[in-house]
Amino acid sequence: MRRLPATHAITVNGRATGELQGDRGLTPQQHLREVVSRLEGVAFYALCLWAMPPGQRLADVDLRRWPQEYLQAAGSQERMTLEVRRLVDDEPFQYVLGHRMWGGAAAAPDEVIRWNGHTTAVRRFEVFTGVEAADVFSHYLATGWVPESVGLRHLPL
């Protein structure tokens, strides 16, 4: 059976990039969930999902200029942080994702996510489990954006 061209790519640990294809009988959606489930914070600590330019294969993409929009995670299955980047009128906007909670948006970061010897400070409602992150990644793959149920905190670039 012939595979359809990939529409998305994944980058692992900021170094290895590959097309997101169905693999070993899995759909691209299932394959993505499996990849998210492997984050363990040390050898496999970061994942970035991004749409490839329309009509291009990964070999044709200039990785110095692409991706321009993406969803990324860092951490482990127990505790990870998620960020999304989007262009608006060619201007980049970066956001930390969080569970929607009332009254905590102005709070200082009070939780630490550890990954590959690094730490990232986030608010308590910005900590995701691997299962929760897989749901967000799955939604992003299908729609190009995060679920309505997720809150966004702007990160100045």
C-alpha positions as CSV (number, residue, x, y, z in Angstrom):
1,M,0.0,0.0,0.0
2,R,1.4,3.4,-1.0
3,R,1.8,6.0,1.7
4,L,0.5,9.5,1.3
5,P,3.1,12.3,1.5
6,A,3.7,13.5,5.0
7,T,2.2,16.9,6.0
8,H,4.0,17.2,9.3
9,A,7.4,16.6,10.8
10,I,8.7,16.0,14.3
11,T,12.0,17.1,15.8
12,V,13.3,15.3,18.8
13,N,15.7,16.9,21.3
14,G,16.2,19.8,18.9
15,R,18.4,17.7,16.7
16,A,16.8,14.8,14.8
17,T,13.9,15.7,12.4
18,G,11.8,13.3,10.4
19,E,8.5,13.2,8.6
20,L,5.5,12.1,10.6
21,Q,4.3,9.1,8.8
22,G,2.1,6.2,9.8
23,D,4.6,3.4,10.8
24,R,4.3,-0.3,11.7
25,G,0.6,-0.2,10.9
26,L,0.0,2.9,12.9
27,T,-1.7,6.0,11.6
28,P,0.2,9.3,11.8
29,Q,-2.0,10.2,14.7
30,Q,-1.2,7.0,16.6
31,H,2.5,7.3,15.7
32,L,2.5,10.8,17.2
33,R,0.9,9.6,20.4
34,E,3.5,6.8,20.7
35,V,6.3,9.3,20.2
36,V,4.9,11.6,22.9
37,S,4.7,8.6,25.3
38,R,8.4,8.1,25.0
39,L,9.4,11.4,26.6
40,E,11.3,10.5,29.8
41,G,13.3,13.7,30.5
42,V,16.8,12.5,30.0
43,A,17.7,10.8,26.7
44,F,14.3,11.7,25.1
45,Y,13.3,15.1,26.6
46,A,11.9,17.4,23.9
47,L,9.5,17.0,21.0
48,C,8.4,19.6,18.4
49,L,5.6,19.0,15.9
50,W,5.3,21.2,12.9
51,A,3.5,21.4,9.5
52,M,5.8,21.2,6.5
53,P,5.4,23.8,3.8
54,P,2.6,22.7,1.5
55,G,3.8,20.4,-1.3
56,Q,7.3,19.9,0.1
57,R,9.0,16.9,1.4
58,L,11.3,17.2,4.4
59,A,14.4,16.9,2.1
60,D,13.3,20.2,0.4
61,V,12.7,22.1,3.7
62,D,15.3,24.7,4.8
63,L,15.6,23.8,8.5
64,R,17.4,27.1,9.2
65,R,14.2,28.9,8.3
66,W,11.5,26.3,9.2
67,P,9.5,25.6,11.2
68,Q,7.9,28.9,11.8
69,E,4.9,27.6,13.7
70,Y,5.0,24.6,16.0
71,L,3.9,22.8,19.2
72,Q,6.7,21.7,21.5
73,A,7.1,19.8,24.8
74,A,9.9,19.3,27.2
75,G,10.1,17.1,30.2
76,S,8.9,13.6,31.1
77,Q,5.7,11.7,31.2
78,E,5.1,12.7,34.8
79,R,5.8,16.5,34.3
80,M,6.2,18.4,31.1
81,T,5.7,21.9,29.7
82,L,4.1,22.7,26.4
83,E,4.6,25.8,24.2
84,V,3.0,26.8,20.9
85,R,4.3,29.3,18.4
86,R,2.2,31.0,15.8
87,L,2.7,33.7,13.2
88,V,0.3,36.6,13.0
89,D,0.9,39.0,10.1
90,D,4.4,37.4,9.8
91,E,5.1,38.3,13.5
92,P,5.9,35.3,15.8
93,F,4.0,34.9,19.1
94,Q,5.0,32.2,21.6
95,Y,2.8,30.9,24.4
96,V,3.1,28.5,27.3
97,L,0.0,26.2,27.5
98,G,-1.9,25.6,30.7
99,H,-5.0,24.1,32.1
100,R,-7.6,26.8,32.4
101,M,-7.8,28.0,36.0
102,W,-9.4,31.1,37.4
103,G,-7.4,33.5,39.5
104,G,-3.9,32.2,38.8
105,A,-2.9,33.8,35.5
106,A,-0.8,36.6,37.2
107,A,0.9,34.2,39.7
108,A,4.7,33.8,39.5
109,P,6.0,30.5,38.2
110,D,6.2,28.1,41.1
111,E,6.8,24.7,39.5
112,V,10.0,23.3,37.9
113,I,10.1,21.0,34.9
114,R,13.4,19.2,34.6
115,W,14.7,17.9,31.2
116,N,18.2,16.9,30.1
117,G,19.9,18.9,32.9
118,H,17.8,22.0,32.3
119,T,15.0,23.5,34.3
120,T,12.0,25.5,33.2
121,A,9.8,27.4,35.7
122,V,6.1,27.3,35.0
123,R,2.9,27.9,37.0
124,R,1.3,24.9,38.7
125,F,-1.5,24.8,36.1
126,E,1.0,24.7,33.2
127,V,2.3,21.2,34.1
128,F,1.0,18.5,31.8
129,T,1.3,14.7,32.0
130,G,2.2,12.7,29.0
131,V,-1.4,11.6,28.4
132,E,-2.6,15.2,28.5
133,A,0.2,16.3,26.2
134,A,-0.6,13.5,23.7
135,D,-4.2,14.8,23.5
136,V,-2.9,18.4,22.8
137,F,-0.5,17.1,20.2
138,S,-3.2,15.0,18.6
139,H,-5.5,18.0,18.4
140,Y,-2.7,20.2,16.9
141,L,-2.0,17.6,14.3
142,A,-5.6,17.5,13.2
143,T,-6.4,21.2,13.4
144,G,-3.2,23.3,13.4
145,W,-4.0,24.8,16.8
146,V,-4.4,23.8,20.4
147,P,-7.8,22.8,22.0
148,E,-10.1,25.6,23.2
149,S,-9.9,24.0,26.7
150,V,-6.2,25.0,26.9
151,G,-5.2,28.4,28.3
152,L,-2.3,30.4,26.8
153,R,0.2,32.7,28.5
154,H,2.1,34.9,26.1
155,L,5.9,34.7,26.2
156,P,7.7,37.8,25.0
157,L,10.3,36.9,22.3
